[in-house]
Amino acid sequence: MTTPSDTGEVLSAPLVIEFPFSRTTGPVIGAFLTGLREKTLLGIKGSQGQVIVPPTEYDPHTAEELEELVEVGPGGTVELWAWVRSPMPKHPLQHPFSWALVRPDGADVGFLQAVDAGSIDAMSTGMRVRPRWANTREGTIHDLECWEPET
């Protein structure tokens, strides 16, 4: 009997790694994503009155369920940032940009987003930014293409 190693033949088999599941977004994240599709930023009021963006279903301090959605923005403030000189293929912009913690007006916390400032010299902590919306919006985080300096 000959074996594949005797004949030099290479055995192969397809390998597919996947996680075939879906998750519903629920009333809180679903409302946030719908807001993005409609060019509106939503946060949620926490148990201590703080506004959290993006909204969470449960309070990070007390674990209480949260329900009171509030509109924030549209502008925001850069709280901290890091410059990306050479974007990777999966980055949201394919030219130099900044990752920044942007706190929308009316929110008490910021969230990580891309800022298209044009140059590192145009970036600064405390700068005012506004959202740049995708031309085609589908109710995903990508509907908020990035932030750009207010003019």
KEKE-3310 file (N, C-alpha, C; in steps of 0.2 Angstrom, whole numbers, plus 5000, padded with zeros to 4 digits):
npx = (5004:5003:5007:5002:5013:5023:5022:5024:5013:5003:4992:4977:4964:4950:4949:4939:4936:4924:4911:4896:4884:4871:4867:4855:4852:4845:4835:4843:4856:4851:4843:4854:4861:4852:4850:4862:4861:4852:4859:4861:4867:4866:4865:4865:4857:4865:4863:4868:4866:4875:4879:4881:4891:4895:4879:4875:4868:4867:4871:4887:4892:4883:4876:4863:4849:4847:4838:4834:4837:4846:4849:4864:4878:4878:4892:4908:4922:4939:4947:4959:4972:4980:4992:4991:5002:5004:4991:4983:4976:4963:4959:4949:4951:4962:4973:4984:4979:4970:4967:4956:4949:4934:4923:4906:4896:4886:4888:4896:4906:4919:4921:4930:4936:4939:4948:4949:4959:4968:4982:4995:4999:4987:4980:4974:4973:4957:4952:4938:4927:4917:4904:4907:4897:4894:4891:4881:4871:4868:4864:4875:4890:4899:4892:4895:4907:4919:4927:4929:4938:4929:4924)
npy = (4994:5011:5027:5044:5051:5043:5045:5058:5066:5079:5081:5090:5100:5110:5124:5133:5146:5152:5162:5159:5168:5179:5195:5204:5221:5228:5239:5251:5251:5249:5261:5271:5267:5269:5283:5287:5284:5294:5305:5310:5311:5300:5299:5291:5294:5291:5283:5292:5304:5307:5309:5296:5291:5281:5275:5264:5249:5247:5254:5260:5261:5257:5246:5247:5245:5256:5268:5281:5290:5303:5317:5322:5333:5343:5345:5343:5340:5338:5327:5319:5313:5304:5304:5297:5292:5283:5276:5260:5247:5244:5255:5269:5280:5284:5292:5302:5304:5307:5297:5300:5304:5309:5320:5323:5338:5340:5328:5318:5309:5304:5296:5285:5290:5293:5308:5319:5330:5335:5339:5335:5347:5354:5348:5347:5346:5349:5355:5360:5350:5343:5331:5321:5315:5299:5297:5288:5280:5267:5263:5260:5260:5266:5275:5288:5295:5301:5314:5331:5347:5361:5375)
npz = (5000:4996:5002:5004:5007:5002:4988:4986:4986:4992:5005:5007:5014:5015:5026:5036:5046:5056:5064:5065:5069:5075:5082:5090:5090:5100:5110:5114:5108:5095:5093:5094:5082:5072:5074:5069:5056:5053:5054:5067:5084:5098:5115:5132:5147:5162:5178:5188:5182:5172:5154:5142:5129:5115:5118:5132:5138:5151:5167:5170:5183:5192:5187:5184:5173:5159:5150:5146:5132:5125:5114:5108:5103:5088:5087:5094:5106:5105:5116:5118:5108:5094:5081:5065:5054:5043:5036:5039:5028:5033:5040:5043:5035:5021:5021:5030:5047:5062:5077:5089:5105:5106:5113:5112:5111:5126:5131:5143:5142:5131:5114:5104:5089:5071:5066:5053:5050:5041:5043:5055:5062:5063:5072:5089:5107:5114:5103:5092:5084:5071:5065:5050:5039:5031:5014:5009:5021:5032:5045:5053:5063:5054:5047:5053:5046:5050:5060:5058:5058:5065:5056)
capx = (5000:5007:5004:5003:5020:5027:5021:5025:5007:5001:4985:4974:4957:4948:4948:4934:4935:4919:4907:4890:4879:4869:4865:4850:4855:4841:4832:4847:4861:4847:4842:4860:4863:4846:4851:4868:4858:4848:4864:4859:4871:4862:4868:4860:4858:4866:4859:4870:4864:4880:4877:4886:4891:4889:4874:4876:4861:4867:4875:4894:4893:4878:4873:4856:4846:4846:4833:4833:4841:4846:4852:4870:4881:4882:4899:4912:4928:4944:4950:4966:4973:4986:4992:4992:5005:5003:4985:4983:4970:4956:4958:4943:4954:4968:4978:4986:4973:4971:4962:4954:4943:4929:4917:4901:4893:4881:4890:4901:4912:4920:4922:4936:4934:4944:4947:4952:4962:4972:4989:4996:4999:4980:4977:4976:4968:4953:4949:4931:4926:4910:4904:4907:4893:4895:4886:4876:4871:4864:4863:4881:4895:4902:4888:4899:4913:4924:4926:4933:4938:4924:4926)
capy = (5000:5017:5032:5051:5053:5039:5047:5065:5070:5083:5081:5096:5101:5117:5126:5139:5148:5157:5162:5160:5170:5186:5197:5209:5227:5230:5246:5256:5252:5250:5268:5274:5266:5272:5290:5289:5284:5300:5311:5312:5307:5299:5296:5289:5297:5286:5284:5298:5310:5308:5306:5292:5291:5278:5273:5258:5247:5246:5260:5257:5262:5253:5240:5248:5246:5263:5269:5288:5292:5310:5319:5326:5336:5339:5347:5340:5343:5332:5326:5317:5311:5301:5305:5291:5294:5278:5272:5253:5246:5244:5261:5273:5285:5281:5297:5303:5306:5306:5294:5305:5303:5315:5321:5327:5342:5337:5321:5318:5305:5304:5290:5285:5291:5296:5315:5321:5337:5338:5338:5335:5354:5356:5344:5349:5344:5355:5358:5359:5346:5342:5325:5321:5309:5295:5299:5282:5278:5261:5262:5256:5265:5269:5281:5293:5293:5304:5321:5336:5353:5366:5381)
capz = (5000:4996:5006:5001:5008:4997:4981:4986:4986:4997:5007:5009:5016:5016:5033:5036:5053:5056:5070:5062:5074:5074:5088:5089:5093:5105:5109:5115:5102:5089:5092:5092:5075:5068:5074:5065:5049:5052:5056:5074:5089:5104:5121:5136:5154:5167:5185:5191:5177:5166:5148:5140:5121:5113:5124:5135:5140:5158:5170:5171:5190:5196:5183:5182:5166:5157:5145:5144:5127:5124:5108:5109:5098:5083:5088:5100:5108:5106:5123:5117:5101:5092:5074:5061:5048:5037:5038:5036:5023:5036:5043:5040:5030:5018:5021:5037:5051:5070:5081:5094:5110:5104:5118:5109:5116:5130:5133:5149:5140:5124:5111:5100:5082:5067:5064:5047:5051:5036:5045:5062:5065:5063:5078:5096:5112:5115:5097:5091:5078:5069:5062:5043:5038:5025:5009:5010:5028:5033:5052:5056:5065:5048:5045:5055:5043:5054:5063:5055:5062:5064:5053)
cpx = (5004:5003:5005:5010:5025:5027:5023:5019:5005:4993:4983:4967:4956:4947:4944:4933:4929:4915:4900:4884:4877:4867:4860:4854:4851:4839:4837:4852:4857:4846:4848:4862:4858:4848:4857:4866:4855:4852:4862:4864:4866:4867:4863:4862:4859:4863:4862:4869:4869:4877:4883:4885:4896:4885:4876:4869:4861:4872:4882:4896:4889:4875:4866:4854:4845:4842:4832:4838:4840:4851:4858:4873:4877:4889:4902:4919:4933:4948:4957:4966:4980:4986:4994:4995:5004:4997:4986:4976:4964:4955:4952:4945:4960:4973:4979:4980:4974:4965:4962:4949:4939:4923:4912:4898:4887:4882:4895:4907:4913:4921:4927:4933:4940:4943:4952:4954:4966:4980:4990:4997:4992:4977:4979:4971:4964:4950:4942:4931:4918:4910:4904:4903:4894:4889:4880:4876:4866:4863:4868:4885:4899:4898:4892:4906:4919:4922:4930:4933:4932:4927:4923)
cpy = (5006:5022:5039:5053:5049:5042:5055:5069:5073:5083:5088:5096:5108:5118:5133:5140:5153:5157:5164:5162:5177:5188:5203:5215:5229:5237:5252:5257:5252:5258:5272:5273:5269:5280:5292:5289:5291:5306:5314:5308:5306:5296:5294:5292:5291:5288:5290:5305:5311:5306:5303:5291:5286:5276:5266:5256:5247:5252:5257:5257:5257:5247:5241:5248:5253:5263:5276:5290:5300:5312:5323:5329:5341:5340:5343:5343:5337:5333:5324:5314:5308:5302:5298:5293:5290:5274:5265:5252:5246:5250:5265:5278:5283:5287:5299:5306:5305:5301:5298:5302:5310:5315:5326:5332:5339:5331:5322:5313:5305:5297:5290:5285:5294:5304:5316:5329:5340:5337:5338:5342:5356:5353:5347:5347:5350:5358:5356:5355:5345:5335:5326:5314:5306:5297:5294:5280:5272:5259:5258:5262:5268:5274:5288:5292:5295:5311:5325:5343:5358:5372:5387)
cpz = (5000:4999:5002:5002:5004:4990:4981:4986:4992:4999:5009:5010:5017:5024:5033:5044:5052:5062:5067:5067:5072:5081:5086:5092:5099:5105:5110:5109:5096:5088:5091:5085:5070:5068:5069:5057:5047:5053:5062:5079:5095:5109:5126:5143:5159:5174:5189:5187:5172:5160:5144:5132:5119:5119:5126:5138:5148:5161:5172:5179:5194:5193:5182:5175:5164:5151:5142:5139:5126:5118:5111:5103:5094:5084:5093:5101:5108:5113:5123:5110:5099:5084:5070:5054:5042:5039:5035:5032:5027:5040:5040:5035:5027:5017:5028:5041:5058:5072:5087:5099:5109:5109:5114:5114:5119:5133:5139:5147:5133:5121:5106:5093:5078:5066:5058:5047:5046:5037:5053:5065:5066:5069:5084:5101:5113:5109:5096:5084:5077:5065:5054:5042:5031:5020:5009:5017:5028:5040:5055:5059:5060:5045:5047:5052:5047:5057:5059:5059:5060:5061:5055)
residu = (MET:THR:THR:PRO:SER:ASP:THR:GLY:GLU:VAL:LEU:SER:ALA:PRO:LEU:VAL:ILE:GLU:PHE:PRO:PHE:SER:ARG:THR:THR:GLY:PRO:VAL:ILE:GLY:ALA:PHE:LEU:THR:GLY:LEU:ARG:GLU:LYS:THR:LEU:LEU:GLY:ILE:LYS:GLY:SER:GLN:GLY:GLN:VAL:ILE:VAL:PRO:PRO:THR:GLU:TYR:ASP:PRO:HIS:THR:ALA:GLU:GLU:LEU:GLU:GLU:LEU:VAL:GLU:VAL:GLY:PRO:GLY:GLY:THR:VAL:GLU:LEU:TRP:ALA:TRP:VAL:ARG:SER:PRO:MET:PRO:LYS:HIS:PRO:LEU:GLN:HIS:PRO:PHE:SER:TRP:ALA:LEU:VAL:ARG:PRO:ASP:GLY:ALA:ASP:VAL:GLY:PHE:LEU:GLN:ALA:VAL:ASP:ALA:GLY:SER:ILE:ASP:ALA:MET:SER:THR:GLY:MET:ARG:VAL:ARG:PRO:ARG:TRP:ALA:ASN:THR:ARG:GLU:GLY:THR:ILE:HIS:ASP:LEU:GLU:CYS:TRP:GLU:PRO:GLU:THR)
# end
